[in-house]
Amino acid sequence: LVGVVVLTVGMLATRNSEPQTPSPTLAYTPPSVSIPQSEPSSTTQPFYPQTVTTSAAPDAEQQLREIADEDRPFVAANLADHWVPQLSSKRPGVVDQGVVWDNTMTLQEHLDLRQRYPDVRLLWSGDWSTFSAPDFWVTVLGMAFPDPAGPLAWCRAQALDRDHCIAKLISTAHAVEGSTAYN
């Protein structure tokens, strides 16, 4: 896509002998998302990205980092040392549903989940001691529970299977062992 844009701009520039004024570059501002309230549904289906992309946009990782950085204070204040529903965990190269994921797909999935469910937050697994690998983008629901029964009940109410919703303990002090529960 970037190549097509560059080629088109180059062709237009050679056809027009007048000097072109470059368009200003806009910095990314994370979206301000109005999140609709969801009702438990027996027809809710797991999210699969609408578009399969084979190469990551150069700024997708930066956008993910910015969202996770903005969400971290909320997570630290409201979710730390509590159980939450975890909706996704991806890093470039992960194969899920027969698709090799990249940061662009992960960003799109997170933004779609953010619109679908209230209070969705993005974590970088390396910031938390309860994840076994330090390099995953993890989407969680911002609802804190004292034990794994609450998140697992929420997952069932949303008709999300164990591959698309688990209970996860978010912490910087607890070990990985015992921090995950499945339906």
N, C-alpha and C positions, 0 to 999 in steps of 0.2 A: 504494500500500500504506500509506504514511504517512497519507494522507488518510482511508482506511477506518479505520485505528486511531484517529485523532483523532475521527472522527465517532462511532465506537462508544463511545469513552470519554465523549464529550459526552452521548450518549443515556443511558448508564448513570448519569452524574452527575446528570442531571435527574430520573431516576426514584427515586434514593435521596436522601432529604432529610438523612441524616446526613453530616457532613463527611467527606471522603475524605482519607486520609493518602497522600501521593505516594510512589511506589516510589523507592528510591534509584537514582541513575544510576551505571552501572558503566562504568569506563574500559576502553578496548580494550587488551587484552594480546595481542601477537602469538602465534599458536598455537605450541605446542610440538609439533613434528611428528616422529613416528617414521617414518622413511623406509625402505620395504622395498627390499631389493636387487633389481635388475632383471636378468633374463637376456636376452641378445640374442634377438630373436624376429623371424621373418619375417612375423608377423601383426600386429605393432604398428601401430596406426593413429595418424595425427596427432590432436592434441587439438582438439576444437571445443567451445565452451561448451555446457552442457546447456540453460541458460536464456538467452534473449536479452532483455536489459533495455534500455529506451530512455532511461532517466534514471539518472544516477549517484547513489548514496547519498552524502550529504554527507561522510561520513567515509572513503570508499574511498580517496581520494587520501592522506589522513593515514595510513591503514593501510599503503598501499604505501610511503610515505616511511619509516615506522617499520621496516618489514621491510628496506628497502634500507639504512637507517642501521645496523641490526643486522648485516647481511651485509657491509657495507663493510670492516670490519677483516679478516675472513677473506679477502675478495677481494684486498685490498691486500697481505696477507702471503703468500697462496698462489697467486693467479692472475695478479697483475700481471706484465706482460712475458712472458706465456705465451699460448698458443692454447687455446681452450675451445670446446666445442659450445654454440652459441647456439640456444635452443629457441623464443624468442619475442621480439618487439620491438613494443610497442604504445604508442599515446597516444590520447587522446580524439579522435575524428573519423576515425581510420584505418579504411579499408574493407578487410576481409579476409574471404574466403569469402562475399561478398555481405552482410556484416553491418557496420554502423557501430559501432565499439568505443567504450566509455567506461571510466572507471576501475573501475567495479564489475565489469565483465566481465573486465578485465585482472587484477584482484585474484583473481577466481575461477579464471581460467586458471592464474595463477601458483601458487596454493595446490594446485590439482589436479596440476600438473606437479611440485610439491614432494613430493607424496605418491607420485607415479608413479616418479620417478627419485631416486637417491641424490644427496645434496649439491647440490641445486638452490639457486641464489642469485639474488637480485634486485639489479639495478644501476639507477641513474639515469644515463642516457647523458651528461648534462651534467657528471658527475664524472670522465669519462674522455676522453682526447684522440682516441681511435680511432673515435669515433662522429661521423657527419656532421651529426646534428641533436642539440641539447642537451636535448630534452624527451621522451624515450622511456623507458618502463619495459622493461628488458631482462632476460629470464630466461636464465641460463646454467647449465650443469652445472659443478660445482666440481671438475672434473678438469683439471689443467694438462698441456699437451703442449708440446714444444719447437718444433713446426712444425704447419702446418695438416693434415698427413696424418693425425695421430692423431684429432682431432675428426671429420674427414670419415669415417674408418673407423668410428668409434663411431656416427655418424649412419646409415651404411649397415647396420651390425649391428642397429640398432633399426628398420630399414625406414622411416626418416623421409626424405622427399624434400627437395629443396633449398629448398622454400618453408617447411619446418618444422624444419630443422636445418642450420646452416652452421658453418664454422670462423671464430672471431673472436679477434683479438688484443686482449687487455685491457691498456691502458697509459695512463699519464698523460703520457708523453713522446713516444711514436711518433705519426706523422701518420695521418690517416684512410686515405690511399692505401696500398694493400698490406696492409691490416689485416683483410680479409675474403676467404674462399675458399669456393667452392661445389662440390658434387658435380656 
